[in-house]
Amino acid sequence: MDNIVAILPFSSSENYSLPAKLDGSEGSNRAIGKPAQITASSDLQAIQAWLACFADTKTTFSNYRKEAERLYLWAVFQLGKPVSSLTHEDLLIYKRFIQDPQPRDKWVSDGGRKYARNHELWRPFYRELSPASQRQAMVILNVMFAWLVNAGYLAGNPLSLSRQRAKKVKPRITRYLDPWLWQEVKDYIETMPQESTREQAHYFRTRWLFTILYLGGLRISEISQNSMGCFFSRRDKEGKEYWWLEILGKGDKVRLVPATHEMMAELAQYRRSLGFPPYPSINEETPLVLSIGKSMKPLTRSALHIIIKKAFKQTAACLRLRGDEYIARADLVEQASAHWLRHTAGSHMADQEIDIRLIRDNLGHESLNTTSQYLHADDDKRHSETEQNHRIDW
């Protein structure tokens, strides 16, 4: 029972056999006499029922499973208690545990590598969690416990007693590229080699990927989950044709993204480079971004991430060649990711004084408070006017 690698309770349909004192069937926090909304008789079954709610959203499911599994393994193998017996004090101990999982060789992958879940070197952690990741872990577990209470499986949520701070929206987004740096990225892409057929394929794919991420403000997961058949056109009351991109996004919510003339021209160019007609047909299943070659499978998030990071890294390398005065900007662009492009799109739209409500709808935000983080021009104006008009004049 000391070898946590021998059990991967959330990676297969087979339940690991635990004695009643550990499987949760006799948990001290089990709801007694309360109508149950699920048929689970053990903690593992109850948590699997909760995870099933997110089975259609791959990223959310993976993150939630990871945090639930870590807590489950810690409770059983480190604390010797089922999850359904954990108290508020136990969760405070767990909160300290995830800051520095010990013993390290039991909990953390050697060398910080990620191993497959069926690998003998797999561990629940592959590195120390950042403060933000620690907070996110507890937020996810709070969601899990609250659901298990609502399902009639647990009597109470041991995390509900924790001090809950209201989530504060950051004053402004900082992880974005200003127009100058964004132009440098585009300039690099335009200089990518195109001598061979394969080089041309890489060039057109990279150019299209950056186009749709920027003009559409899409998340990287939305690139891999949607197809070219999501593009469609319709006419307004005056007969003018508009193209749209219908995106299934975060939380399985659908939004319409304006497919501008620029976007459609770039799409047509990318499709022609693949030997396709310039515009997709209705319900066409061609992925938004294809792998190089004849495969019609969509690129994974990790594959898309590699393409994007390579472009940022090469842009940074070009900047460093210009001299020391460009090093700081090179370091900044090298940190960028796909989500920076989404922030960049929102920031640039705000700087162009597009109605904030329209930016909200384009990006699929729930609240204007989120979209308001992109109003950098207002900050700059506020700074400038304060500089000019609010003086001490010694």
N, C-alpha and C positions, 0 to 999 in steps of 0.2 A: 504493500500500500504506500510505501515511501517513493516508489518510482512513478512520478506523474507522467512520464513519457509513455508508460504502458497503457494509459487510458486517454483517449481522445473522445470524450463523450459527445461532442457536438459535430464530429466529423463523419459519423456513420449512423445508420439507423439502429444499430445494435446497442442496447443499453448495457452499460457495465454493471455487474452485479455488486451491490453494496449492502451491508447489513442495514436493518431497519433504522438503527440509530443514526445512520449517515445518509440514507437515501431520501430523507425528508418525509417519509410516511408517518413518522411520529414527531415531526418538528414541533417545537414549543410555540411557534408563531403561526401554526396552521389554524385556519378558520374553522371553528367548531360550531355546528348548528346553523351555519350560514349557507343559503342555497348556492351551490357551485355552478359556475357558468362553463367550466371545462371539466373533462373527465380525468384529468391527470391525478395520479395517486402518488407520484414522487416528484421531487424537485426537478429532476432532469426532464421529465415529461412536461411539467408546467412551463419550464423555460423554453422548451422546444415549441410549445403551443404559442408562446409569446413571439418567438422568432419567426414563426410561420406567418405572422401578420406582415412581415417585411420581405417575404420570399421573392416578390416581384421587383424589388429594388436592390440590385446586387451590392452596391456600395454600402447602403445603409445596413443591409443584412450582414455583410461581412464585419462592419464595425461593431454592430450590436452583439453578434456572436462572439467576437473576440473578447469584449469586455465581460460578457456573461460567463464565458468559459474561464477567464482568469479568476473571477470571483469564486466560481464553483470549485475549481481545483484548489484554490487557496483555502477555502472554508473546509473542504473535506480533508486535504492532505497536510495542511499546515496547522489549522486550528482544531481539526477533529470534530467539526460540527456540520450539520446540513445547512444549506442556505436558508431553509425555513425555520432555523433556530437562531439565526444571526440577530444580534441586538444592536442598538445604536452605538454602544461602546465598541462592539466588534467592528463595525464599519469605520469607526475612527481609527482603529488599529490598521485596518486594511488601507485606509487613505494614506497612512504613513508608510505602509508596506510598498505601495506602488511607486513611491518616491525613490526607493532603493531596494528592489526585490532581493532578499537574502534567504537561504544561501544562493549565491549567484549562479553556481554551476548547475543548480537544480532548476532555476527559473529563467535564466537569460541565455540566449544563444551565444556560443563561443564566437568571438570576433565580430559580433553585431550582425551576422548574416541572417537572412530569412531562409528557412528551410521548409520544404513541403511538409504538410501536416502528418504524413505517414513516415517521415524520415526519423531515424533514431536520434538525430541531433536537434530535432524540433524542440523548442521551448516556448512557453506562453509569452515571453518578452524577448525582443531581439535587441533592445537597447533601453537605456533609462528614458522614462517619459518626461517630456518637457512639462513645465507648469500648466500650459494650455491643455496638453493631452491628459494630464491628471484631472483637471477640472472637467474635461469632456467625459472621462471615464465615469466620474461620479454622477454626472448629469444623466448618462445613459442608464446607469444602474438605478437611479431614482425613477426613471421612466419605467424600467422593468418591474421594480417593486410596486409602484403605483398600479400598474396593469394587473399584477398578480392579486393585489387587494381587491380591485374592481371585479376580477374574475371569480372571487369567492374562494381563492386558494390560500391566501394569507390573511391573518387577522389585522395586521397593521403594517405600515411602511417604516422600517427602522431608519430610513434616511429622512423622513419627513420632519424629524426633530432638529435637523441640522439648520444652522443659520443660513437662510436663503437671501442672497443679495440680489437686488433687482439688476437685471442685465442692462448694462450701459452700452449704448451705441457709441462707437469711437467717433470723436469729433470729425475726422476726415480719413478717408482711405489713403494709405501711404504706399501700398504695394501696387504701383502703376508706373507706366512709362510716360514721361512728358513728351510733347510733340517732337522735340529734338531727338530724344532717344528712340522714339518710335520710328522716325525717319531713318535713323541709322540701321535699325533692324530691317526695314524695307530695302534699304540700299544694299545690305549684305545679301538678302535673298535674290535681288536682281543680278548680283555678281556670281551666283552659284554656277558651276560649270555645266555646259549643255552640249558638249562635243559628242558624247555617245548617246545612244537611245536610252540607256539606263539613267544617265545623268539628267537627261531631259525629263524622264519620269519623276525623278526626285525633285527637280526644280518645280515642275508644274504642281506636284502634290503639296510641296511645302508652301508654295504661293497660295494655293487654294485653301489650305488649312488655316493659314494666318488670316486670309481674307474673311472666311466665315466666322472665325473666332472673334475678330475685331468688328466687322460690320454687323454681325448677328448678336454679339455679346454673349455667345453660347458658353456653357460649361463644357469641360472636356468629356464628361460622361454623356452629354447630350449629342456630341459628335458620334460617339460609338453606338448609341442606342437608336438613332434615327436614320432614315434613308432618304435618297434623293426623291423618292415618291412623295415626300412631305411637302415638296414645292408645288404650288398650284397658282393659277391666275384667275382673277375675276374682274369684272368691269363695274365702275361706279355708275351713278345715275346718269352721268353725262356720256357714258360709253367709253371712258378712259380705262385702259387695262392696267391692273396692278398685280404684281407677283408677291406671293406670301410664302413664308416657311412655317408650317405648323409643327411645333416642337412639343414632344412629350418630355417634360422636364422633371425637376426635383419634386418629390412627393406625388408623382404620377399626375402632375397638373399639366394641362395643355395650354400653350400660349401661341399667339400668332406674331411672328417676327417679320417686319417689312423686308422683303427681298428687293433691294434697290436695283437700279439699272446697273450699277457697278457690280453688285453681287452676282446678278444674272449673267453679266458679261464674263466675269471670272469663272462662273460655273460652266458656261458654254465652252470657254477655252480649256478648262480642265477636262471636260467630257470629250472634246475633240482630240485631246492628247491621248485619250484612252481608246479612241476609235468609236466613240458613241455619238449619237445625234446630240445637237447642242442643248436641247431641253429635255428633261425627264418626262416620262409618261405618267399618267395617274396611277398611284399605288405601285410605282416601280420600286423594287426591293434593293436596288444598287445602294451600297453603303455610301454615306456622305464622303468618306475618305477611304480609298482602297489601298491595299498593300501592293507593292511592286510585283508585277507578274500577272498570272492569269487567275489568281484566286479572287473570288467574289465575296469573301468573308470580311466583315468589318474589322478594322484595326481595334485592338484592345486599348484601354486607357493608358496602360504602361507603354505600348508601342507609340501612341500619339505623343505621350509625354517625352519620349526619347527624341522624336523629330523636333519638337518645340525647343527642348533644352539644348539640342545641338545648334540650332539657329542662334539662340541667345549666346551660347558659349563662343561661337565663331564671330558673332558681332563684337563681343567683348575683346576677343583676340585682335580684331582689326583696330579697335579703339586704342589698345595698349601700344600698338605699333606707332601711334602718332606722338607719343611722348608721355612724360610723367603727369602732365596736367589732365590727362584723360583717364588716369588709372581709377579714380574714384567712380567715375561714370561707368567705366568698364566693369568694375566690381558690382555695381548696382544692376546692370543689365544681365550679368551672369547669374544673379540670384533669381531672376524672373522665371515665371512658370506660366502655364496655360491660364490660370486664374488671374494672373496679372493682366492678361489681355482683356479679360472681361472687365476688370476694374479700369483698364485703360480706355476701353470703349465707353463705359459710363462716364468717366471723367471728361473725355473729349466731347461727348455729347452735351454734358453740362456746361463746359466752357464755351460751346457754340450757342448757348442760351436756348437749347431745345427745352420745351416745357417739361418740367420735372415729372409730371404725371405720365407723359409719353415715354420718358426714359424708364420709369417704373414698370410700365407695361411691356416695353421691349425686353427688359431684363428679367421680367417675371418676379419682381419683388412683391412681398405681401404689403409692405408699408412704405409710405413716403419717407419715414425716418431712415430707412435703409438707403434709399436712393439719395437722400440729402448728403450722404457722406461723400458724394462726388462733386460737391459744389466748391471746388478749389478756387475758382475765380472770385467768388465772394470773399473767401479768406484773403486772397491776394489784395483785393480792393480794400478790405478792412485794414490790412496791415499798412498799405500805402497811405490811406487817409489818416490813420492814427499817427504814422510817421510825420506827415506834413502838418497836422493840426493840433496834436497833443504834445506840447513841448514844455520843458521846464525852463529853458533859457537862462541858465546861470549867468 
